[in-house]
Amino acid sequence: MSVIIMLVIAALLFAGGFLVAFFWATDDGQFDDTSTPAIRILNDDTVEDKEK
């Protein structure tokens, strides 16, 4: 029975750690812009000067 209690406590600590990491990431601005990284590859080409 004590093993089950230890596993429940470990699972709650593990889940709490992920919850804290999620709130830290959202507060830090990790998920602010979700559309630009997907289209950034399309705008990556630079126009070269052909007169050189």
mmCIF entry with sequence, helices, sheets and N, C-alpha, C, O atoms, coordinates in Angstrom:
data_MODEL
# 
_entry.id   MODEL 
# 
_entity.id                         1 
_entity.type                       polymer 
_entity.pdbx_number_of_molecules   1 
# 
_entity_poly.entity_id                      1 
_entity_poly.type                           'polypeptide(L)' 
_entity_poly.nstd_linkage                   no 
_entity_poly.nstd_monomer                   no 
_entity_poly.pdbx_seq_one_letter_code       MSVIIMLVIAALLFAGGFLVAFFWATDDGQFDDTSTPAIRILNDDTVEDKEK 
_entity_poly.pdbx_seq_one_letter_code_can   MSVIIMLVIAALLFAGGFLVAFFWATDDGQFDDTSTPAIRILNDDTVEDKEK 
_entity_poly.pdbx_strand_id                 A 
# 
loop_
_entity_poly_seq.entity_id 
_entity_poly_seq.num 
_entity_poly_seq.mon_id 
_entity_poly_seq.hetero 
1 1  MET n 
1 2  SER n 
1 3  VAL n 
1 4  ILE n 
1 5  ILE n 
1 6  MET n 
1 7  LEU n 
1 8  VAL n 
1 9  ILE n 
1 10 ALA n 
1 11 ALA n 
1 12 LEU n 
1 13 LEU n 
1 14 PHE n 
1 15 ALA n 
1 16 GLY n 
1 17 GLY n 
1 18 PHE n 
1 19 LEU n 
1 20 VAL n 
1 21 ALA n 
1 22 PHE n 
1 23 PHE n 
1 24 TRP n 
1 25 ALA n 
1 26 THR n 
1 27 ASP n 
1 28 ASP n 
1 29 GLY n 
1 30 GLN n 
1 31 PHE n 
1 32 ASP n 
1 33 ASP n 
1 34 THR n 
1 35 SER n 
1 36 THR n 
1 37 PRO n 
1 38 ALA n 
1 39 ILE n 
1 40 ARG n 
1 41 ILE n 
1 42 LEU n 
1 43 ASN n 
1 44 ASP n 
1 45 ASP n 
1 46 THR n 
1 47 VAL n 
1 48 GLU n 
1 49 ASP n 
1 50 LYS n 
1 51 GLU n 
1 52 LYS n 
# 
_struct_asym.id          A 
_struct_asym.entity_id   1 
# 
loop_
_struct_conf.conf_type_id 
_struct_conf.id 
_struct_conf.pdbx_PDB_helix_id 
_struct_conf.beg_label_comp_id 
_struct_conf.beg_label_asym_id 
_struct_conf.beg_label_seq_id 
_struct_conf.pdbx_beg_PDB_ins_code 
_struct_conf.end_label_comp_id 
_struct_conf.end_label_asym_id 
_struct_conf.end_label_seq_id 
_struct_conf.pdbx_end_PDB_ins_code 
_struct_conf.beg_auth_comp_id 
_struct_conf.beg_auth_asym_id 
_struct_conf.beg_auth_seq_id 
_struct_conf.end_auth_comp_id 
_struct_conf.end_auth_asym_id 
_struct_conf.end_auth_seq_id 
_struct_conf.pdbx_PDB_helix_class 
_struct_conf.details 
_struct_conf.pdbx_PDB_helix_length 
HELX_P HELX_P1 AA1 SER A 2  ? ASP A 28 ? SER A 2  ASP A 28 1 ? 27 
HELX_P HELX_P2 AA2 THR A 36 ? ILE A 39 ? THR A 36 ILE A 39 1 ? 4  
# 
_struct_conf_type.id          HELX_P 
_struct_conf_type.criteria    ? 
_struct_conf_type.reference   ? 
# 
loop_
_atom_site.group_PDB 
_atom_site.id 
_atom_site.type_symbol 
_atom_site.label_atom_id 
_atom_site.label_alt_id 
_atom_site.label_comp_id 
_atom_site.label_asym_id 
_atom_site.label_entity_id 
_atom_site.label_seq_id 
_atom_site.pdbx_PDB_ins_code 
_atom_site.Cartn_x 
_atom_site.Cartn_y 
_atom_site.Cartn_z 
_atom_site.occupancy 
_atom_site.B_iso_or_equiv 
_atom_site.pdbx_formal_charge 
_atom_site.auth_seq_id 
_atom_site.auth_comp_id 
_atom_site.auth_asym_id 
_atom_site.auth_atom_id 
_atom_site.pdbx_PDB_model_num 
ATOM 1   N N  . MET A 1 1  ? 0.822  -1.200 0.000   1.00 0.00 ? 1  MET A N  1 
ATOM 2   C CA . MET A 1 1  ? 0.000  0.000  0.000   1.00 0.00 ? 1  MET A CA 1 
ATOM 3   C C  . MET A 1 1  ? 0.863  1.260  0.000   1.00 0.00 ? 1  MET A C  1 
ATOM 4   O O  . MET A 1 1  ? 0.486  2.273  -0.589  1.00 0.00 ? 1  MET A O  1 
ATOM 5   N N  . SER A 1 2  ? 2.002  1.200  0.648   1.00 0.00 ? 2  SER A N  1 
ATOM 6   C CA . SER A 1 2  ? 2.851  2.389  0.704   1.00 0.00 ? 2  SER A CA 1 
ATOM 7   C C  . SER A 1 2  ? 3.480  2.688  -0.660  1.00 0.00 ? 2  SER A C  1 
ATOM 8   O O  . SER A 1 2  ? 3.817  3.835  -0.956  1.00 0.00 ? 2  SER A O  1 
ATOM 9   N N  . VAL A 1 3  ? 3.635  1.645  -1.491  1.00 0.00 ? 3  VAL A N  1 
ATOM 10  C CA . VAL A 1 3  ? 4.183  1.871  -2.829  1.00 0.00 ? 3  VAL A CA 1 
ATOM 11  C C  . VAL A 1 3  ? 3.192  2.657  -3.675  1.00 0.00 ? 3  VAL A C  1 
ATOM 12  O O  . VAL A 1 3  ? 3.595  3.516  -4.459  1.00 0.00 ? 3  VAL A O  1 
ATOM 13  N N  . ILE A 1 4  ? 1.920  2.380  -3.531  1.00 0.00 ? 4  ILE A N  1 
ATOM 14  C CA . ILE A 1 4  ? 0.898  3.109  -4.283  1.00 0.00 ? 4  ILE A CA 1 
ATOM 15  C C  . ILE A 1 4  ? 0.881  4.573  -3.869  1.00 0.00 ? 4  ILE A C  1 
ATOM 16  O O  . ILE A 1 4  ? 0.745  5.454  -4.718  1.00 0.00 ? 4  ILE A O  1 
ATOM 17  N N  . ILE A 1 5  ? 1.014  4.838  -2.601  1.00 0.00 ? 5  ILE A N  1 
ATOM 18  C CA . ILE A 1 5  ? 1.033  6.219  -2.110  1.00 0.00 ? 5  ILE A CA 1 
ATOM 19  C C  . ILE A 1 5  ? 2.248  6.944  -2.653  1.00 0.00 ? 5  ILE A C  1 
ATOM 20  O O  . ILE A 1 5  ? 2.150  8.106  -3.048  1.00 0.00 ? 5  ILE A O  1 
ATOM 21  N N  . MET A 1 6  ? 3.387  6.278  -2.679  1.00 0.00 ? 6  MET A N  1 
ATOM 22  C CA . MET A 1 6  ? 4.601  6.895  -3.218  1.00 0.00 ? 6  MET A CA 1 
ATOM 23  C C  . MET A 1 6  ? 4.443  7.171  -4.714  1.00 0.00 ? 6  MET A C  1 
ATOM 24  O O  . MET A 1 6  ? 4.884  8.217  -5.190  1.00 0.00 ? 6  MET A O  1 
ATOM 25  N N  . LEU A 1 7  ? 3.825  6.257  -5.464  1.00 0.00 ? 7  LEU A N  1 
ATOM 26  C CA . LEU A 1 7  ? 3.624  6.467  -6.885  1.00 0.00 ? 7  LEU A CA 1 
ATOM 27  C C  . LEU A 1 7  ? 2.649  7.608  -7.160  1.00 0.00 ? 7  LEU A C  1 
ATOM 28  O O  . LEU A 1 7  ? 2.845  8.374  -8.104  1.00 0.00 ? 7  LEU A O  1 
ATOM 29  N N  . VAL A 1 8  ? 1.605  7.728  -6.349  1.00 0.00 ? 8  VAL A N  1 
ATOM 30  C CA . VAL A 1 8  ? 0.658  8.827  -6.513  1.00 0.00 ? 8  VAL A CA 1 
ATOM 31  C C  . VAL A 1 8  ? 1.339  10.159 -6.236  1.00 0.00 ? 8  VAL A C  1 
ATOM 32  O O  . VAL A 1 8  ? 1.126  11.126 -6.967  1.00 0.00 ? 8  VAL A O  1 
ATOM 33  N N  . ILE A 1 9  ? 2.146  10.219 -5.201  1.00 0.00 ? 9  ILE A N  1 
ATOM 34  C CA . ILE A 1 9  ? 2.871  11.455 -4.875  1.00 0.00 ? 9  ILE A CA 1 
ATOM 35  C C  . ILE A 1 9  ? 3.860  11.790 -5.987  1.00 0.00 ? 9  ILE A C  1 
ATOM 36  O O  . ILE A 1 9  ? 3.983  12.952 -6.375  1.00 0.00 ? 9  ILE A O  1 
ATOM 37  N N  . ALA A 1 10 ? 4.562  10.789 -6.502  1.00 0.00 ? 10 ALA A N  1 
ATOM 38  C CA . ALA A 1 10 ? 5.513  11.024 -7.593  1.00 0.00 ? 10 ALA A CA 1 
ATOM 39  C C  . ALA A 1 10 ? 4.786  11.505 -8.847  1.00 0.00 ? 10 ALA A C  1 
ATOM 40  O O  . ALA A 1 10 ? 5.274  12.397 -9.541  1.00 0.00 ? 10 ALA A O  1 
ATOM 41  N N  . ALA A 1 11 ? 3.630  10.924 -9.143  1.00 0.00 ? 11 ALA A N  1 
ATOM 42  C CA . ALA A 1 11 ? 2.866  11.340 -10.313 1.00 0.00 ? 11 ALA A CA 1 
ATOM 43  C C  . ALA A 1 11 ? 2.357  12.767 -10.160 1.00 0.00 ? 11 ALA A C  1 
ATOM 44  O O  . ALA A 1 11 ? 2.369  13.533 -11.123 1.00 0.00 ? 11 ALA A O  1 
ATOM 45  N N  . LEU A 1 12 ? 1.914  13.130 -8.971  1.00 0.00 ? 12 LEU A N  1 
ATOM 46  C CA . LEU A 1 12 ? 1.451  14.504 -8.741  1.00 0.00 ? 12 LEU A CA 1 
ATOM 47  C C  . LEU A 1 12 ? 2.594  15.506 -8.856  1.00 0.00 ? 12 LEU A C  1 
ATOM 48  O O  . LEU A 1 12 ? 2.410  16.593 -9.403  1.00 0.00 ? 12 LEU A O  1 
ATOM 49  N N  . LEU A 1 13 ? 3.758  15.153 -8.352  1.00 0.00 ? 13 LEU A N  1 
ATOM 50  C CA . LEU A 1 13 ? 4.920  16.035 -8.490  1.00 0.00 ? 13 LEU A CA 1 
ATOM 51  C C  . LEU A 1 13 ? 5.335  16.170 -9.953  1.00 0.00 ? 13 LEU A C  1 
ATOM 52  O O  . LEU A 1 13 ? 5.681  17.261 -10.405 1.00 0.00 ? 13 LEU A O  1 
ATOM 53  N N  . PHE A 1 14 ? 5.300  15.073 -10.684 1.00 0.00 ? 14 PHE A N  1 
ATOM 54  C CA . PHE A 1 14 ? 5.650  15.085 -12.099 1.00 0.00 ? 14 PHE A CA 1 
ATOM 55  C C  . PHE A 1 14 ? 4.665  15.943 -12.895 1.00 0.00 ? 14 PHE A C  1 
ATOM 56  O O  . PHE A 1 14 ? 5.078  16.757 -13.721 1.00 0.00 ? 14 PHE A O  1 
ATOM 57  N N  . ALA A 1 15 ? 3.375  15.766 -12.651 1.00 0.00 ? 15 ALA A N  1 
ATOM 58  C CA . ALA A 1 15 ? 2.350  16.553 -13.333 1.00 0.00 ? 15 ALA A CA 1 
ATOM 59  C C  . ALA A 1 15 ? 2.448  18.028 -12.939 1.00 0.00 ? 15 ALA A C  1 
ATOM 60  O O  . ALA A 1 15 ? 2.271  18.911 -13.778 1.00 0.00 ? 15 ALA A O  1 
ATOM 61  N N  . GLY A 1 16 ? 2.726  18.287 -11.680 1.00 0.00 ? 16 GLY A N  1 
ATOM 62  C CA . GLY A 1 16 ? 2.894  19.672 -11.236 1.00 0.00 ? 16 GLY A CA 1 
ATOM 63  C C  . GLY A 1 16 ? 4.084  20.340 -11.897 1.00 0.00 ? 16 GLY A C  1 
ATOM 64  O O  . GLY A 1 16 ? 4.041  21.528 -12.218 1.00 0.00 ? 16 GLY A O  1 
ATOM 65  N N  . GLY A 1 17 ? 5.146  19.575 -12.097 1.00 0.00 ? 17 GLY A N  1 
ATOM 66  C CA . GLY A 1 17 ? 6.320  20.116 -12.786 1.00 0.00 ? 17 GLY A CA 1 
ATOM 67  C C  . GLY A 1 17 ? 6.009  20.498 -14.222 1.00 0.00 ? 17 GLY A C  1 
ATOM 68  O O  . GLY A 1 17 ? 6.438  21.548 -14.700 1.00 0.00 ? 17 GLY A O  1 
ATOM 69  N N  . PHE A 1 18 ? 5.259  19.642 -14.912 1.00 0.00 ? 18 PHE A N  1 
ATOM 70  C CA . PHE A 1 18 ? 4.854  19.976 -16.267 1.00 0.00 ? 18 PHE A CA 1 
ATOM 71  C C  . PHE A 1 18 ? 3.906  21.168 -16.293 1.00 0.00 ? 18 PHE A C  1 
ATOM 72  O O  . PHE A 1 18 ? 3.970  21.982 -17.214 1.00 0.00 ? 18 PHE A O  1 
ATOM 73  N N  . LEU A 1 19 ? 3.046  21.284 -15.321 1.00 0.00 ? 19 LEU A N  1 
ATOM 74  C CA . LEU A 1 19 ? 2.133  22.418 -15.261 1.00 0.00 ? 19 LEU A CA 1 
ATOM 75  C C  . LEU A 1 19 ? 2.890  23.720 -15.033 1.00 0.00 ? 19 LEU A C  1 
ATOM 76  O O  . LEU A 1 19 ? 2.590  24.735 -15.662 1.00 0.00 ? 19 LEU A O  1 
ATOM 77  N N  . VAL A 1 20 ? 3.856  23.692 -14.149 1.00 0.00 ? 20 VAL A N  1 
ATOM 78  C CA . VAL A 1 20 ? 4.689  24.878 -13.899 1.00 0.00 ? 20 VAL A CA 1 
ATOM 79  C C  . VAL A 1 20 ? 5.482  25.239 -15.154 1.00 0.00 ? 20 VAL A C  1 
ATOM 80  O O  . VAL A 1 20 ? 5.594  26.416 -15.497 1.00 0.00 ? 20 VAL A O  1 
ATOM 81  N N  . ALA A 1 21 ? 6.035  24.234 -15.844 1.00 0.00 ? 21 ALA A N  1 
ATOM 82  C CA . ALA A 1 21 ? 6.790  24.497 -17.072 1.00 0.00 ? 21 ALA A CA 1 
ATOM 83  C C  . ALA A 1 21 ? 5.888  25.081 -18.164 1.00 0.00 ? 21 ALA A C  1 
ATOM 84  O O  . ALA A 1 21 ? 6.316  25.956 -18.916 1.00 0.00 ? 21 ALA A O  1 
ATOM 85  N N  . PHE A 1 22 ? 4.656  24.604 -18.251 1.00 0.00 ? 22 PHE A N  1 
ATOM 86  C CA . PHE A 1 22 ? 3.715  25.140 -19.234 1.00 0.00 ? 22 PHE A CA 1 
ATOM 87  C C  . PHE A 1 22 ? 3.382  26.594 -18.947 1.00 0.00 ? 22 PHE A C  1 
ATOM 88  O O  . PHE A 1 22 ? 3.402  27.424 -19.855 1.00 0.00 ? 22 PHE A O  1 
ATOM 89  N N  . PHE A 1 23 ? 3.075  26.914 -17.687 1.00 0.00 ? 23 PHE A N  1 
ATOM 90  C CA . PHE A 1 23 ? 2.761  28.301 -17.346 1.00 0.00 ? 23 PHE A CA 1 
ATOM 91  C C  . PHE A 1 23 ? 3.972  29.205 -17.515 1.00 0.00 ? 23 PHE A C  1 
ATOM 92  O O  . PHE A 1 23 ? 3.820  30.366 -17.894 1.00 0.00 ? 23 PHE A O  1 
ATOM 93  N N  . TRP A 1 24 ? 5.159  28.705 -17.245 1.00 0.00 ? 24 TRP A N  1 
ATOM 94  C CA . TRP A 1 24 ? 6.371  29.487 -17.453 1.00 0.00 ? 24 TRP A CA 1 
ATOM 95  C C  . TRP A 1 24 ? 6.572  29.774 -18.943 1.00 0.00 ? 24 TRP A C  1 
ATOM 96  O O  . TRP A 1 24 ? 6.934  30.889 -19.318 1.00 0.00 ? 24 TRP A O  1 
ATOM 97  N N  . ALA A 1 25 ? 6.337  28.770 -19.789 1.00 0.00 ? 25 ALA A N  1 
ATOM 98  C CA . ALA A 1 25 ? 6.517  28.953 -21.228 1.00 0.00 ? 25 ALA A CA 1 
ATOM 99  C C  . ALA A 1 25 ? 5.491  29.920 -21.803 1.00 0.00 ? 25 ALA A C  1 
ATOM 100 O O  . ALA A 1 25 ? 5.829  30.733 -22.664 1.00 0.00 ? 25 ALA A O  1 
ATOM 101 N N  . THR A 1 26 ? 4.250  29.847 -21.346 1.00 0.00 ? 26 THR A N  1 
ATOM 102 C CA . THR A 1 26 ? 3.244  30.770 -21.861 1.00 0.00 ? 26 THR A CA 1 
ATOM 103 C C  . THR A 1 26 ? 3.479  32.183 -21.355 1.00 0.00 ? 26 THR A C  1 
ATOM 104 O O  . THR A 1 26 ? 3.219  33.143 -22.080 1.00 0.00 ? 26 THR A O  1 
ATOM 105 N N  . ASP A 1 27 ? 3.957  32.331 -20.151 1.00 0.00 ? 27 ASP A N  1 
ATOM 106 C CA . ASP A 1 27 ? 4.254  33.661 -19.615 1.00 0.00 ? 27 ASP A CA 1 
ATOM 107 C C  . ASP A 1 27 ? 5.480  34.257 -20.291 1.00 0.00 ? 27 ASP A C  1 
ATOM 108 O O  . ASP A 1 27 ? 5.594  35.477 -20.408 1.00 0.00 ? 27 ASP A O  1 
ATOM 109 N N  . ASP A 1 28 ? 6.395  33.404 -20.735 1.00 0.00 ? 28 ASP A N  1 
ATOM 110 C CA . ASP A 1 28 ? 7.626  33.859 -21.371 1.00 0.00 ? 28 ASP A CA 1 
ATOM 111 C C  . ASP A 1 28 ? 7.403  34.244 -22.829 1.00 0.00 ? 28 ASP A C  1 
ATOM 112 O O  . ASP A 1 28 ? 8.294  34.823 -23.450 1.00 0.00 ? 28 ASP A O  1 
ATOM 113 N N  . GLY A 1 29 ? 6.242  33.939 -23.385 1.00 0.00 ? 29 GLY A N  1 
ATOM 114 C CA . GLY A 1 29 ? 5.935  34.296 -24.755 1.00 0.00 ? 29 GLY A CA 1 
ATOM 115 C C  . GLY A 1 29 ? 6.285  33.220 -25.759 1.00 0.00 ? 29 GLY A C  1 
ATOM 116 O O  . GLY A 1 29 ? 6.444  33.515 -26.944 1.00 0.00 ? 29 GLY A O  1 
ATOM 117 N N  . GLN A 1 30 ? 6.405  32.008 -25.326 1.00 0.00 ? 30 GLN A N  1 
ATOM 118 C CA . GLN A 1 30 ? 6.792  30.910 -26.205 1.00 0.00 ? 30 GLN A CA 1 
ATOM 119 C C  . GLN A 1 30 ? 5.729  30.622 -27.268 1.00 0.00 ? 30 GLN A C  1 
ATOM 120 O O  . GLN A 1 30 ? 6.067  30.177 -28.365 1.00 0.00 ? 30 GLN A O  1 
ATOM 121 N N  . PHE A 1 31 ? 4.473  30.865 -26.968 1.00 0.00 ? 31 PHE A N  1 
ATOM 122 C CA . PHE A 1 31 ? 3.386  30.521 -27.875 1.00 0.00 ? 31 PHE A CA 1 
ATOM 123 C C  . PHE A 1 31 ? 2.677  31.751 -28.430 1.00 0.00 ? 31 PHE A C  1 
ATOM 124 O O  . PHE A 1 31 ? 1.513  31.657 -28.820 1.00 0.00 ? 31 PHE A O  1 
ATOM 125 N N  . ASP A 1 32 ? 3.340  32.889 -28.477 1.00 0.00 ? 32 ASP A N  1 
ATOM 126 C CA . ASP A 1 32 ? 2.694  34.114 -28.932 1.00 0.00 ? 32 ASP A CA 1 
ATOM 127 C C  . ASP A 1 32 ? 2.399  34.097 -30.424 1.00 0.00 ? 32 ASP A C  1 
ATOM 128 O O  . ASP A 1 32 ? 1.280  34.411 -30.832 1.00 0.00 ? 32 ASP A O  1 
ATOM 129 N N  . ASP A 1 33 ? 3.368  33.741 -31.235 1.00 0.00 ? 33 ASP A N  1 
ATOM 130 C CA . ASP A 1 33 ? 3.200  33.794 -32.680 1.00 0.00 ? 33 ASP A CA 1 
ATOM 131 C C  . ASP A 1 33 ? 3.265  32.386 -33.249 1.00 0.00 ? 33 ASP A C  1 
ATOM 132 O O  . ASP A 1 33 ? 4.339  31.788 -33.312 1.00 0.00 ? 33 ASP A O  1 
ATOM 133 N N  . THR A 1 34 ? 2.132  31.861 -33.658 1.00 0.00 ? 34 THR A N  1 
ATOM 134 C CA . THR A 1 34 ? 2.116  30.486 -34.162 1.00 0.00 ? 34 THR A CA 1 
ATOM 135 C C  . THR A 1 34 ? 2.046  30.413 -35.672 1.00 0.00 ? 34 THR A C  1 
ATOM 136 O O  . THR A 1 34 ? 2.261  29.335 -36.226 1.00 0.00 ? 34 THR A O  1 
ATOM 137 N N  . SER A 1 35 ? 1.755  31.508 -36.373 1.00 0.00 ? 35 SER A N  1 
ATOM 138 C CA . SER A 1 35 ? 1.631  31.426 -37.821 1.00 0.00 ? 35 SER A CA 1 
ATOM 139 C C  . SER A 1 35 ? 2.904  31.825 -38.553 1.00 0.00 ? 35 SER A C  1 
ATOM 140 O O  . SER A 1 35 ? 3.173  31.290 -39.629 1.00 0.00 ? 35 SER A O  1 
ATOM 141 N N  . THR A 1 36 ? 3.684  32.731 -38.021 1.00 0.00 ? 36 THR A N  1 
ATOM 142 C CA . THR A 1 36 ? 4.874  33.208 -38.718 1.00 0.00 ? 36 THR A CA 1 
ATOM 143 C C  . THR A 1 36 ? 5.943  32.138 -38.918 1.00 0.00 ? 36 THR A C  1 
ATOM 144 O O  . THR A 1 36 ? 6.510  32.083 -40.010 1.00 0.00 ? 36 THR A O  1 
ATOM 145 N N  . PRO A 1 37 ? 6.260  31.279 -37.940 1.00 0.00 ? 37 PRO A N  1 
ATOM 146 C CA . PRO A 1 37 ? 7.289  30.270 -38.198 1.00 0.00 ? 37 PRO A CA 1 
ATOM 147 C C  . PRO A 1 37 ? 6.935  29.326 -39.342 1.00 0.00 ? 37 PRO A C  1 
ATOM 148 O O  . PRO A 1 37 ? 7.833  28.804 -40.003 1.00 0.00 ? 37 PRO A O  1 
ATOM 149 N N  . ALA A 1 38 ? 5.665  29.098 -39.586 1.00 0.00 ? 38 ALA A N  1 
ATOM 150 C CA . ALA A 1 38 ? 5.270  28.194 -40.671 1.00 0.00 ? 38 ALA A CA 1 
ATOM 151 C C  . ALA A 1 38 ? 5.491  28.828 -42.037 1.00 0.00 ? 38 ALA A C  1 
ATOM 152 O O  . ALA A 1 38 ? 5.764  28.115 -43.003 1.00 0.00 ? 38 ALA A O  1 
ATOM 153 N N  . ILE A 1 39 ? 5.380  30.147 -42.140 1.00 0.00 ? 39 ILE A N  1 
ATOM 154 C CA . ILE A 1 39 ? 5.553  30.800 -43.440 1.00 0.00 ? 39 ILE A CA 1 
ATOM 155 C C  . ILE A 1 39 ? 6.906  31.494 -43.567 1.00 0.00 ? 39 ILE A C  1 
ATOM 156 O O  . ILE A 1 39 ? 7.186  32.106 -44.597 1.00 0.00 ? 39 ILE A O  1 
ATOM 157 N N  . ARG A 1 40 ? 7.735  31.412 -42.554 1.00 0.00 ? 40 ARG A N  1 
ATOM 158 C CA . ARG A 1 40 ? 9.038  32.070 -42.606 1.00 0.00 ? 40 ARG A CA 1 
ATOM 159 C C  . ARG A 1 40 ? 9.921  31.487 -43.700 1.00 0.00 ? 40 ARG A C  1 
ATOM 160 O O  . ARG A 1 40 ? 10.725 32.208 -44.291 1.00 0.00 ? 40 ARG A O  1 
ATOM 161 N N  . ILE A 1 41 ? 9.786  30.201 -43.977 1.00 0.00 ? 41 ILE A N  1 
ATOM 162 C CA . ILE A 1 41 ? 10.596 29.564 -45.015 1.00 0.00 ? 41 ILE A CA 1 
ATOM 163 C C  . ILE A 1 41 ? 10.265 30.136 -46.389 1.00 0.00 ? 41 ILE A C  1 
ATOM 164 O O  . ILE A 1 41 ? 11.125 30.153 -47.270 1.00 0.00 ? 41 ILE A O  1 
ATOM 165 N N  . LEU A 1 42 ? 9.038  30.604 -46.586 1.00 0.00 ? 42 LEU A N  1 
ATOM 166 C CA . LEU A 1 42 ? 8.650  31.167 -47.875 1.00 0.00 ? 42 LEU A CA 1 
ATOM 167 C C  . LEU A 1 42 ? 9.276  32.529 -48.100 1.00 0.00 ? 42 LEU A C  1 
ATOM 168 O O  . LEU A 1 42 ? 9.514  32.902 -49.249 1.00 0.00 ? 42 LEU A O  1 
ATOM 169 N N  . ASN A 1 43 ? 9.549  33.282 -47.056 1.00 0.00 ? 43 ASN A N  1 
ATOM 170 C CA . ASN A 1 43 ? 10.123 34.619 -47.159 1.00 0.00 ? 43 ASN A CA 1 
ATOM 171 C C  . ASN A 1 43 ? 11.624 34.631 -46.913 1.00 0.00 ? 43 ASN A C  1 
ATOM 172 O O  . ASN A 1 43 ? 12.210 35.699 -46.735 1.00 0.00 ? 43 ASN A O  1 
ATOM 173 N N  . ASP A 1 44 ? 12.250 33.474 -46.901 1.00 0.00 ? 44 ASP A N  1 
ATOM 174 C CA . ASP A 1 44 ? 13.657 33.392 -46.545 1.00 0.00 ? 44 ASP A CA 1 
ATOM 175 C C  . ASP A 1 44 ? 14.584 33.786 -47.688 1.00 0.00 ? 44 ASP A C  1 
ATOM 176 O O  . ASP A 1 44 ? 15.721 34.190 -47.446 1.00 0.00 ? 44 ASP A O  1 
ATOM 177 N N  . ASP A 1 45 ? 14.123 33.676 -48.916 1.00 0.00 ? 45 ASP A N  1 
ATOM 178 C CA . ASP A 1 45 ? 14.971 34.006 -50.063 1.00 0.00 ? 45 ASP A CA 1 
ATOM 179 C C  . ASP A 1 45 ? 15.208 35.504 -50.125 1.00 0.00 ? 45 ASP A C  1 
ATOM 180 O O  . ASP A 1 45 ? 14.295 36.303 -49.916 1.00 0.00 ? 45 ASP A O  1 
ATOM 181 N N  . THR A 1 46 ? 16.435 35.868 -50.412 1.00 0.00 ? 46 THR A N  1 
ATOM 182 C CA . THR A 1 46 ? 16.765 37.280 -50.578 1.00 0.00 ? 46 THR A CA 1 
ATOM 183 C C  . THR A 1 46 ? 16.894 37.574 -52.064 1.00 0.00 ? 46 THR A C  1 
ATOM 184 O O  . THR A 1 46 ? 17.329 36.723 -52.839 1.00 0.00 ? 46 THR A O  1 
ATOM 185 N N  . VAL A 1 47 ? 16.517 38.768 -52.449 1.00 0.00 ? 47 VAL A N  1 
ATOM 186 C CA . VAL A 1 47 ? 16.616 39.178 -53.837 1.00 0.00 ? 47 VAL A CA 1 
ATOM 187 C C  . VAL A 1 47 ? 18.041 39.689 -54.051 1.00 0.00 ? 47 VAL A C  1 
ATOM 188 O O  . VAL A 1 47 ? 18.486 40.628 -53.392 1.00 0.00 ? 47 VAL A O  1 
ATOM 189 N N  . GLU A 1 48 ? 18.738 39.054 -54.979 1.00 0.00 ? 48 GLU A N  1 
ATOM 190 C CA . GLU A 1 48 ? 20.113 39.442 -55.236 1.00 0.00 ? 48 GLU A CA 1 
ATOM 191 C C  . GLU A 1 48 ? 20.132 40.567 -56.279 1.00 0.00 ? 48 GLU A C  1 
ATOM 192 O O  . GLU A 1 48 ? 19.302 40.617 -57.186 1.00 0.00 ? 48 GLU A O  1 
ATOM 193 N N  . ASP A 1 49 ? 21.089 41.447 -56.118 1.00 0.00 ? 49 ASP A N  1 
ATOM 194 C CA . ASP A 1 49 ? 21.229 42.544 -57.037 1.00 0.00 ? 49 ASP A CA 1 
ATOM 195 C C  . ASP A 1 49 ? 21.878 42.020 -58.316 1.00 0.00 ? 49 ASP A C  1 
ATOM 196 O O  . ASP A 1 49 ? 23.017 41.555 -58.273 1.00 0.00 ? 49 ASP A O  1 
ATOM 197 N N  . LYS A 1 50 ? 21.183 42.082 -59.450 1.00 0.00 ? 50 LYS A N  1 
ATOM 198 C CA . LYS A 1 50 ? 21.689 41.540 -60.708 1.00 0.00 ? 50 LYS A CA 1 
ATOM 199 C C  . LYS A 1 50 ? 22.647 42.483 -61.410 1.00 0.00 ? 50 LYS A C  1 
ATOM 200 O O  . LYS A 1 50 ? 23.283 42.089 -62.387 1.00 0.00 ? 50 LYS A O  1 
ATOM 201 N N  . GLU A 1 51 ? 22.771 43.723 -60.939 1.00 0.00 ? 51 GLU A N  1 
ATOM 202 C CA . GLU A 1 51 ? 23.641 44.695 -61.589 1.00 0.00 ? 51 GLU A CA 1 
ATOM 203 C C  . GLU A 1 51 ? 25.100 44.522 -61.186 1.00 0.00 ? 51 GLU A C  1 
ATOM 204 O O  . GLU A 1 51 ? 25.972 45.126 -61.809 1.00 0.00 ? 51 GLU A O  1 
ATOM 205 N N  . LYS A 1 52 ? 25.390 43.738 -60.189 1.00 0.00 ? 52 LYS A N  1 
ATOM 206 C CA . LYS A 1 52 ? 26.781 43.578 -59.731 1.00 0.00 ? 52 LYS A CA 1 
ATOM 207 C C  . LYS A 1 52 ? 27.590 42.738 -60.637 1.00 0.00 ? 52 LYS A C  1 
ATOM 208 O O  . LYS A 1 52 ? 28.773 42.516 -60.381 1.00 0.00 ? 52 LYS A O  1 
# 
